[in-house]
Amino acid sequence: MELFLILKILFSIIIVIAGYAIARNLDIIKIILIYWKDLILRRK
């Protein structure tokens, strides 16, 4: 039971860190998506 509690705590911490990293990099992700969209549409 204690192991399950430790795993739940670790999992929640990992989710919070991942969410923070994604929120910090949203502008970079948008730039990459716009670049790929332009690259694909330019070939047609």
Stockholm file with secondary structure:
# STOCKHOLM 1.0

chainA/1-44         MELFLILKILFSIIIVIAGYAIARNLDIIKIILIYWKDLILRRK
#=GR chainA/1-44 SS CHHHHHHHHHHHHHHHHHHHHHHHTHHHHHHHHHHHHHHHHHHC
#=GC SS_cons        CHHHHHHHHHHHHHHHHHHHHHHHTHHHHHHHHHHHHHHHHHHC
//
